[in-house]
């Protein structure tokens, strides 16, 4: 297929079918960057309210850089992959301080910022600065794999290199921004994962996957390791209108967020067993006025599945000492703290907020 034909056809389709989205009406690299970071691993319908909230709360990159990281994480709550939010804040600080609020204008320079890789760097460079560098996301992988019949696994170094080179050979040098928007939108709306609209496709006559009826086989993705199971017993310590919250740190999931006092087990375990084996919980027994167990919650992350039980423990007075990184917060303050969705689900179910 002639590469100019591909570019012409996908852009024509885009001009007739594109969605009206706020970040498409600007070349402001700050807003483009925000939208691209939010939309990683996130559907447009889910990400749009978050984008609106961030733009409303932080008008400029200086505003975002000056905000406490807890506020950034709280606004991000529910999107998952919280490292994106932490890197968002780090990059904002760097752009604000090192570049006086002006984003670098080249693909290579943009990739030096925290959280900006090939895809996001290409998006900002092309949308805001007109650099002819192709974006390659899940939609682009799918479109190119099907139309050109590429079966190299997309999650291998060889696959990523091949698809990047192919996309960059196809991109319009005159209007790279529109080309990039077009191919991503085509994958999102037309060449969809499960039910592509092949009957009305502008590439029907040249699409290798359509000719071979292999739409559901492409793109190829090499099998990854299985998701591991984790078993959490949370102990929710309550005194009057205050809850004991744990500030998570280290390299585990949810760094920078808040949950409750946690005992993790290698297999399912009854929550009451910990009252004898755990020194802190054992010390609470004389102070307990009521105990209320929860159902088991199942929470699925990208590479692990969490099975969590919550035990709401009401105390008549405060413990003599608290575990590291744990402190009591008023119910109103708990509502403001950044929390994993799992924790918010429990709080809502038990009407603690």
N, C-alpha and C positions, 0 to 999 in steps of 0.2 A: 504494500500500500504506500502511495506517495505521502510523505509526512505532511506536506502542505494540505492535502485532502483531509487528513485526520483533524488537523488544527481548525480548518475552515468549518467542517461539519459539526464538531463539538461546540465551537463558539456560536454557530447559528442556532443550534439546539438550545444553548444556554440563554441567548437573547430572547427566545420565545418562552422559556419555561422557568427561569430563575425565580427564586423566592426573594421577597423584599426583606432584607435583614439589615439592622442598624450599622453593623461594621462594614457593610458594603458601600455605604454612602460617605466614607471618609478615607483619606490617605494618612490620617494621623497615626504614626507608628505606635503610640501609646495604646490607642483603642484597638488597633489591629492586633497588637501583642496580647492585650487582655483577652480578646475574643479567642485567639488561637490557643492560649494556655488553658482557658476554660473548656474549650471544645475538644481537647485531647481526652480520649476515652469517654466522651460525653455526647449524647444526642443534642441536636440544635434545640429541640423543644425543651429539654431539661436545662441546657446551659443559658438560654436567653434571659430568664429572670435573674440569674447570677450576674451576667454581664451588665444588665441594667442596674442592679444593686451596686456593683463595684464602681461603675461610672458615676452614679449618683453620689456615692459616699466619698469617692476619691476622684476629684475632677482632673487632677494632673498626676504625673508620676512622682512629683515632689510630695503631694498629699499622701500617696500610698507609702512612700518611703518613710514618712514621718509617723505613720500610724503604728501602734503597738502590734506585735505579731499576733497576739491573742485576738485582737479585733479582726485581723485579716483571716485567721483561722475560723472565727465565728461566722463571718460572712460566707466562707467557703463550705461551711458545715452541710453535709449531705451530698457533696460532689465526689467524695472519696479521693483516693490517691493524693493524700495530703502533702506529700513532698512537692507537688506542683505549687501549692499555696506558699509553702516555706521558700521555695526557689523564686516564686513571684515576688515575694517581699525582699529577698536578697538582691534580686536583679534591679528592683526599683531603687533600692539604696545605692547600688553601684551607678546606675544611670543618673540619679539625682546628684550624687557627690562627684563622681569621676568625670561625667560628661555634661554636668550642669543641666540635666533634664532633657538632653537631646540624645535620642537613640543613635547608635552607629548606623551608617547608611549602607553598609555592604554585608553580604551574606557571611563572609569570613569573619568580620569583626563582630557581628551579632552573635555568632556561635560562641564567643568568649564569655557571654553573660550567663549567669546561673539559670539552668532550666531550659536553655534554648539549644536545641539540636538542629539537625539538618532540616527537618520538616518546618519547624517554627521559624527558623532563620530564613528559609526560602520564602515562606509566606510573607514575612515582614519586608524582606528585601524586594520582593516583586510587587506586592500590593502598595507599599508606601514609597518605594524608591525606584521602581521600574526596572530592577535588575532581572535579566533573563535567566532565572534559575528555577527549576521545576520543583513543585511540592510533590511529595510522594507519601500519601497517607493510605489508610485501608481502602478507601474508595478508589484511589488511583491504582493501587495494586490490582484490585478486582477488574477494573475497566481494561487495563493494559493486558492482564493475564488472559482475559477472555477474548478480546478482539484480536490480539496477536498470537494467541495460542501458546503462552509461555507457561511451562510446568515446573520451572525452577522454584523451589520452596521460598516463599517470601520472607520467612523468619530465619534465613541463613545469610552469612556475609556475602556469599556469591549471589544470592537472590536480590539482596538489597542493592548491591552494586549494579547488577544487570538492569533492574527496573529504574534505578536512578539515571543510568546512562540512556535508557530508552526514552524516559520522560523528557530528559534534557535535549534529546535529539528531535523531539516533536514540538517543543515549546515555541510559540511565536516570539520572535525577537522584537517585533514591533509593538506588541501589546501582551507581555507576559502575564500581567495581572489578570486580565480577562481570561486568558487560556487556563491559568491555574484555577481560577474560580469555576470555570466551565467544566473541567474534567472532574473536579471534586463534586460539583453539583450533579453531574451526569451519573456518577456512581451512587450518590445519596438518593436520588429520586428515580432514576430510570434503570440503570444496571445494578439493581439491588441484590443483596446476598441470596435471598430465597426465591423471589418471584420476579425476575427481571422482565421488563416489557419488551421482549424480543420481537413481537409481532409488529410493533410500530417503531422499531429502532432504526435510526439513521445509518447505522453500521451493519445492518442485517445482511447485506450482500457480500460484505468482506469479513465478517466476524468468524474467526476460526472455531470458537466454542459453539456458536449457533450451527455452523455447518456440521460439526461433529457431535452435536447434542451433548456437549460436555460442560454446560454452564455451571452445573452443581459440583463439578470436579475442580473448577478453577476459581480462585487461585489455590495453589497447593501450599499447605502449611505443615511443616515437620512437627510431629507429635512432641509435646513438651511433658515435663514431669507432672505426675498427678498431684492434685491438690491435697495438702495434708490436713488432718483433722486436729483441732485443739479443743480442750475442755476447760471452760472457765467457770469457777464459782465466785460470784461477786457478793460481797457483804456490804449492804447499804446501811450505814450507821446514821441514825437520826436522833437528834436531841431538839425537842420543841420544833422550831421552824428552820433548823439547820441540818445540812447533810455533810458527811465526811467525804471529801473528794480527793482523788489521787491525781497528781500532775505527772503525766507520762513523759519519760525522757529515754535516752539510750537509742538503740538502733532497731527496736522492735516496731511493730505497727503503731500508728496513731501518735507518733512523737509530737509533743506540744499540745495535745488534747487532754481532756480530763475524763477519768472514769472513777470507779469505786475501788475500795480495798479488794484485792484480787488474790485468790488462791488458784493456781493453774495445776491441773492434773494430767497425767499421761493417758488416762482413760476415764470414762464416766465415773463420778464419785458422788455419793450423797453429801450435800452441803453440811449436814450436822456433824459429820465425822471430823471436820476441821476444828471444832470447838475443843477437842481434846489434844489434837496434834499441833495446833498453832498457838503460840504463846500469846499473841495479841488478842485473838478471839477468846482464848481461855480466860484472860484477865477481865473480859467484859461481862462474864456470866453473872456476877453479883449485881450488876447495874441494869440488867435487861428487864424491861417491863412487857415487851411483846416481840414475837417473831412471826413474820409472814413470808412464806416462800412463794416463788413465782413459778410459772410454767418454764419449760426449756425453750430458749430462743435459738433459732438457727440463723446464722449470719454468714453470708458467702462473700469472700474477698477473692482477688484474682488468683492467688495460689494457696489459699487455705480456707477451710470452713470452720467457723467457731460455733460450738454448742455451749450456750451460756445459761446458767441458773442464777437468779438473784434472790438473796435473802434480806428482806427489810427488817432491820433490828432497831427497835426503839429503846433508848436508854433514859434513865431518870437523871443522870448527871454525866459530866464529861469523863473520859478515861484519864488515868493518871499520866499516860504518855501516848504519843501517836507515832505511827510508822513514818519513816522518811518519805518526804514528798506528799504527805497527807495533811490536810487541815480542814476545819469546818468552814462552810460558806452558808450564808443565808439562802433561802429558797430563791429569792429574787436575784441574787448574785449567781446562783447555779444556772439560772435561765440564760445569763449573759455569757457564761463560760463556753469556749469551743469544745464540743463533745462529739464522739463517734455517733453515727446513726443508731447503733445498737443501744447505746446508753439513753438516747432521746426516746427511743421506742419504749423502754422500760419506764422511764419517768412519766411518759404520757399514759401508759397503761395503768400505772399505779396512782395517777392523778397527783403527782408530787410537784408539778409545775402549774 
